[in-house]
Amino acid sequence: MKKLALLIALVLPVLFSCSKSEPEFHKGEALGIYVGGQRYASTIVIGTKSVFTFGFDIVGGTSNKHSVTVADESVLTCSYTKPGVTHWDGYNYVEYAQVFIYPKKEGVTTVTVTDTESGEKTVVGIEVRKSNFVFPVKTSKWSEIPDGNVGYLWFTKDSSDPKIYLMDKDHNTFSVWKYKFINYRADLSKTGMYLHMEKILGVMGTPLEEDGAVVKEWKVMYNQNGTVVSAEDAIITLFDDLKMIETKADEVYNYLLVDPETGETVIELDLPSEDYLDL
């Protein structure tokens, strides 16, 4: 079973790593960190429930031997991979020093990297925010997402607060919904995976009682190489905390939300990325 198409689409926008052609340790250079192959001075932002391994590479210094400390270990912890130990950086097997970050809760802290021979230090700011899966909307026939101004579906990844934010391209919110995934394996009339949505807030935060109660349920389908297949036949596990099922397809290019009554595709979603917009 292959997940290559999805893996590439998910990982490329957010994975911090270096390829073999990028700088490794250069003795005598100022100690610094690299993120995505570029020397980095800004705060690194990661998500509380990131499904990716985030980190940074250590370049320069005197000894290529380091100590790593976290100012507030209630926010995150780190692991250090010393030089010469072959490990996978997301693109290649490499042998330079890396630090990997494991978020624990929302907050801001720093990671200090020290060259153990010279005592030279560099400090990295880390901010941990709520993480979301962001699905670009390609087309929409649903009045809640006007087709002329389609934008995004933001799924919160915290199972204690499962919400979908329907947004336009400028991140204005059309409405906010609670959601859950339901697998109707036992119901032969409905068989498959469904996205169940209950409206909480409307445009500009209009309360539910003023905007009208709405409940929608979509059958989740996939466009696989131009062929529409049900979620029963795909191999995608995106929402581990929310129990999205894992199924069996080789390649998946985009998601479809289908009206279970008519069989019509109402919403077409592109492959998701992970993002940290403050909603």
RODO-2510 file (C-alpha; in nm, 4 decimals, decimal comma):
residues 279
     n   res          X          Y          Z
     1     m     0,0000     0,0000     0,0000
     2     k     0,1320     0,3413    -0,0943
     3     k     0,0718     0,6851     0,0524
     4     l     0,3275     0,8708    -0,1565
     5     a     0,0998     1,1309    -0,3168
     6     l    -0,0625     1,2244     0,0127
     7     l     0,2615     1,2127     0,2087
     8     i     0,4337     1,4518    -0,0309
     9     a     0,1393     1,6916    -0,0269
    10     l     0,1253     1,6914     0,3521
    11     v     0,4923     1,7027     0,4346
    12     l     0,6465     1,9429     0,1839
    13     p     0,4815     2,2645     0,3121
    14     v     0,5701     2,2108     0,6751
    15     l     0,8598     1,9715     0,7293
    16     f     1,1787     2,1344     0,8553
    17     s     1,4765     1,9544     0,7054
    18     c     1,7828     1,9836     0,4802
    19     s     1,8861     1,7953     0,1705
    20     k     2,2333     1,6575     0,1067
    21     s     2,3281     1,9576    -0,1063
    22     e     2,2710     2,2010     0,1791
    23     p     2,5370     2,3139     0,4309
    24     e     2,6530     2,0715     0,6958
    25     f     2,9009     2,1449     0,9779
    26     h     3,1711     2,3960     0,8841
    27     k     3,4301     2,4386     1,1578
    28     g     3,5011     2,7997     1,2413
    29     e     3,1719     2,9405     1,1170
    30     a     2,9430     3,1079     1,3681
    31     l     2,7195     2,8554     1,5399
    32     g     2,3702     2,8729     1,3933
    33     i     2,0625     2,6748     1,3035
    34     y     1,9173     2,5952     0,9641
    35     v     1,5506     2,5304     0,8879
    36     g     1,4631     2,4040     0,5408
    37     g     1,8210     2,4695     0,4284
    38     q     1,8196     2,8380     0,5283
    39     r     1,9931     3,0003     0,8246
    40     y     1,7098     3,0819     1,0612
    41     a     1,6630     3,3687     1,3046
    42     s     1,2845     3,3841     1,3469
    43     t     1,0662     3,1976     1,5940
    44     i     0,9785     2,8450     1,4844
    45     v     0,6036     2,7804     1,5020
    46     i     0,4744     2,4255     1,5471
    47     g     0,1400     2,2703     1,6356
    48     t     0,0284     2,1042     1,9573
    49     k    -0,0802     1,7944     1,7667
    50     s     0,1596     1,8002     1,4761
    51     v     0,1747     1,4731     1,2839
    52     f     0,5150     1,5698     1,1458
    53     t     0,8600     1,5614     1,3039
    54     f     0,9814     1,9188     1,3275
    55     g     1,3367     2,0190     1,3951
    56     f     1,6400     2,2148     1,2906
    57     d     1,9953     2,1485     1,1782
    58     i     2,3047     2,2744     1,3611
    59     v     2,5725     2,4395     1,1459
    60     g     2,9068     2,5954     1,2381
    61     g     3,0810     2,6156     1,5733
    62     t     3,4106     2,4677     1,6877
    63     s     3,3627     2,1031     1,7799
    64     n     3,0386     1,9816     1,6177
    65     k     2,9482     1,8556     1,9642
    66     h     2,6581     2,0209     2,1385
    67     s     2,4390     2,0376     2,4442
    68     v     2,0721     2,1288     2,4031
    69     t     1,8490     2,2715     2,6760
    70     v     1,4839     2,3788     2,6796
    71     a     1,3874     2,6785     2,8934
    72     d     1,0357     2,5473     2,9689
    73     e     0,9955     2,1720     2,9357
    74     s     0,6240     2,1972     3,0149
    75     v     0,5804     2,3453     2,6641
    76     l     0,8034     2,1083     2,4667
    77     t     1,0915     1,8645     2,4843
    78     c     1,3756     1,8067     2,2395
    79     s     1,5990     1,5252     2,1275
    80     y     1,9495     1,5681     1,9853
    81     t     2,0923     1,3545     1,7058
    82     k     2,4695     1,3785     1,7160
    83     p     2,6819     1,4052     1,3979
    84     g     2,7835     1,0803     1,2351
    85     v     2,4599     0,8994     1,3249
    86     t     2,2682     0,8287     1,0058
    87     h     1,9041     0,9330     1,0267
    88     w     1,6170     1,0225     0,7953
    89     d     1,5532     1,3986     0,7622
    90     g     1,2366     1,3715     0,5532
    91     y     1,4208     1,3700     0,2194
    92     n     1,7510     1,1865     0,2592
    93     y     1,9589     0,9840     0,5009
    94     v     2,1999     1,2363     0,6538
    95     e     2,4740     1,2473     0,9169
    96     y     2,4757     1,6025     1,0522
    97     a     2,3564     1,7158     1,3950
    98     q     1,9835     1,7808     1,4331
    99     v     1,7417     1,8731     1,7075
   100     f     1,3861     1,7378     1,6968
   101     i     1,1025     1,9152     1,8765
   102     y     0,8136     1,7426     2,0562
   103     p     0,5344     1,9836     2,1566
   104     k     0,3382     1,9245     2,4772
   105     k     0,1066     2,2249     2,5113
   106     e     0,0471     2,5764     2,3763
   107     g     0,3113     2,8260     2,4802
   108     v     0,6384     3,0005     2,3960
   109     t     0,9859     2,8951     2,5052
   110     t     1,3458     2,8839     2,3833
   111     v     1,5936     2,6109     2,2973
   112     t     1,9608     2,6852     2,3612
   113     v     2,2293     2,5031     2,1604
   114     t     2,5807     2,5212     2,3067
   115     d     2,9089     2,4187     2,1432
   116     t     3,0613     2,2078     2,4185
   117     e     3,4194     2,2917     2,3189
   118     s     3,4049     2,6691     2,2762
   119     g     3,1001     2,7469     2,4874
   120     e     2,9440     2,9396     2,1981
   121     k     2,5643     2,9474     2,2202
   122     t     2,2702     3,0112     1,9912
   123     v     1,9131     3,0493     2,1122
   124     v     1,6061     2,9427     1,9131
   125     g     1,2568     3,0726     1,9911
   126     i     0,9783     2,8145     1,9662
   127     e     0,6039     2,8893     1,9706
   128     v     0,3557     2,6035     2,0072
   129     r     0,0061     2,6805     1,8763
   130     k    -0,3064     2,4809     1,8158
   131     s    -0,2662     2,2827     1,4956
   132     n    -0,5271     2,2365     1,2274
   133     f    -0,5667     2,0478     0,9031
   134     v    -0,6444     2,2931     0,6226
   135     f    -0,8311     2,1669     0,3175
   136     p    -0,8471     2,4086     0,0207
   137     v    -1,1953     2,4040    -0,1357
   138     k    -1,1676     2,3560    -0,5128
   139     t    -1,5388     2,3709    -0,5963
   140     s    -1,8594     2,4036    -0,3951
   141     k    -2,2308     2,3635    -0,4673
   142     w    -2,3234     2,4144    -0,1018
   143     s    -2,4749     2,7518    -0,0102
   144     e    -2,2589     2,7617     0,3044
   145     i    -1,9494     2,7867     0,0827
   146     p    -2,0277     3,0178    -0,2124
   147     d    -1,8558     2,8824    -0,5234
   148     g    -1,7508     3,2300    -0,6339
   149     n    -1,5456     3,2795    -0,3170
   150     v    -1,4359     2,9313    -0,2145
   151     g    -1,1586     2,9172     0,0388
   152     y    -1,0792     2,6593     0,3052
   153     l    -1,2118     2,4122     0,5571
   154     w    -1,0067     2,4346     0,8786
   155     f    -1,0406     2,1186     1,0891
   156     t    -0,9226     2,1507     1,4490
   157     k    -0,7207     1,8431     1,5405
   158     d    -0,8052     1,8340     1,9100
   159     s    -1,0639     1,5625     1,9821
   160     s    -1,1842     1,7624     2,2840
   161     d    -1,2740     2,0547     2,0556
   162     p    -1,3604     1,9154     1,7090
   163     k    -1,4619     2,2123     1,4952
   164     i    -1,4649     2,3023     1,1262
   165     y    -1,4217     2,6652     1,0232
   166     l    -1,5616     2,7402     0,6758
   167     m    -1,3540     3,0275     0,5351
   168     d    -1,3186     3,2316     0,2217
   169     k    -0,9824     3,3008     0,0564
   170     d    -0,9211     3,5945     0,2903
   171     h    -0,9893     3,3757     0,5960
   172     n    -1,3240     3,5380     0,6706
   173     t    -1,5393     3,2777     0,8435
   174     f    -1,8722     3,1780     0,6842
   175     s    -1,9695     2,9498     0,9712
   176     v    -1,8391     2,7214     1,2466
   177     w    -1,9432     2,3598     1,2920
   178     k    -1,8856     2,0727     1,5320
   179     y    -1,7879     1,7554     1,3512
   180     k    -1,7254     1,3843     1,3835
   181     f    -1,6567     1,0964     1,1484
   182     i    -1,9016     0,8073     1,1436
   183     n    -1,8318     0,4706     0,9860
   184     y    -2,1572     0,2964     0,8928
   185     r    -2,0142    -0,0508     0,8491
   186     a    -2,3218    -0,2226     0,9906
   187     d    -2,5793    -0,0200     0,7982
   188     l    -2,5865    -0,1718     0,4489
   189     s    -2,8041     0,1113     0,3184
   190     k    -2,5369     0,3698     0,4061
   191     t    -2,2073     0,1724     0,4090
   192     g    -1,9007     0,3953     0,4149
   193     m    -1,7466     0,6834     0,6050
   194     y    -1,9459     0,9998     0,6678
   195     l    -1,8592     1,3471     0,7919
   196     h    -2,1268     1,4601     1,0388
   197     m    -2,1473     1,8389     1,0909
   198     e    -2,3590     2,0449     1,3328
   199     k    -2,3642     2,4219     1,2916
   200     i    -2,2514     2,6266     1,5927
   201     l    -2,2046     2,9806     1,4602
   202     g    -2,2907     3,1645     1,1410
   203     v    -2,1358     3,4592     0,9570
   204     m    -1,9653     3,7097     1,1877
   205     g    -2,0306     3,4853     1,4868
   206     t    -2,4099     3,4832     1,4619
   207     p    -2,5331     3,2555     1,7438
   208     l    -2,6989     2,9288     1,6527
   209     e    -3,0419     3,0285     1,7798
   210     e    -3,0418     3,3330     1,5501
   211     d    -2,8926     3,1653     1,2459
   212     g    -3,0999     2,8477     1,2536
   213     a    -3,0011     2,4948     1,3483
   214     v    -2,8386     2,3005     1,0637
   215     v    -2,7111     1,9428     1,0594
   216     k    -2,5360     1,8029     0,7514
   217     e    -2,3908     1,4631     0,6800
   218     w    -2,1670     1,4003     0,3793
   219     k    -2,0349     1,0731     0,2451
   220     v    -1,6580     1,0990     0,2169
   221     m    -1,5253     0,9892    -0,1232
   222     y    -1,1888     1,0191    -0,2968
   223     n    -1,0884     1,1063    -0,6515
   224     q    -0,8237     0,8459    -0,7236
   225     n    -0,6596     0,8954    -1,0650
   226     g    -0,9856     1,0370    -1,1971
   227     t    -1,1929     0,7534    -1,0528
   228     v    -1,4259     0,8227    -0,7615
   229     v    -1,3888     0,5630    -0,4861
   230     s    -1,5452     0,5388    -0,1422
   231     a    -1,3558     0,5871     0,1797
   232     e    -1,3794     0,2114     0,2259
   233     d    -1,1272     0,1726    -0,0571
   234     a    -0,8695     0,4384     0,0373
   235     i    -0,5643     0,4308     0,2662
   236     i    -0,5757     0,7617     0,4482
   237     t    -0,5448     0,8207     0,8215
   238     l    -0,5421     1,1939     0,8935
   239     f    -0,7444     1,2345     1,2107
   240     d    -0,5997     0,9812     1,4528
   241     d    -0,7582     1,1418     1,7580
   242     l    -1,0948     1,1552     1,5841
   243     k    -1,0811     0,7953     1,4591
   244     m    -1,0844     0,8573     1,0858
   245     i    -1,0606     0,5111     0,9335
   246     e    -0,7674     0,3703     0,7390
   247     t    -0,8551     0,2023     0,4112
   248     k    -0,6834     0,0818     0,0934
   249     a    -0,6028     0,3002    -0,2122
   250     d    -0,2664     0,3421    -0,3820
   251     e    -0,2894     0,7120    -0,4611
   252     v    -0,5430     0,9769    -0,3639
   253     y    -0,5468     1,3195    -0,5257
   254     n    -0,8409     1,4955    -0,3643
   255     y    -1,1392     1,4504    -0,1387
   256     l    -1,5083     1,4667    -0,2281
   257     l    -1,8026     1,5332     0,0016
   258     v    -2,1038     1,3670    -0,1574
   259     d    -2,4751     1,4158    -0,0871
   260     p    -2,5799     1,0708     0,0412
   261     e    -2,9338     1,1162    -0,0925
   262     t    -2,8542     1,2182    -0,4521
   263     g    -2,4978     1,0865    -0,4940
   264     e    -2,3934     1,4304    -0,6226
   265     t    -2,0489     1,5672    -0,5366
   266     v    -2,1226     1,8890    -0,3493
   267     i    -1,7767     1,9887    -0,2263
   268     e    -1,4399     1,9065    -0,3827
   269     l    -1,1393     1,9492    -0,1543
   270     d    -0,7720     1,9557    -0,2422
   271     l    -0,5068     1,7686    -0,0444
   272     p    -0,4594     1,9228     0,3002
   273     s    -0,1682     2,0929     0,4676
   274     e    -0,1068     2,1591     0,8338
   275     d    -0,1268     2,5176     0,9548
   276     y    -0,1460     2,7272     1,2705
   277     l    -0,3636     3,0274     1,1987
   278     d    -0,5096     3,1768     1,5173
   279     l    -0,8809     3,1329     1,4626
***
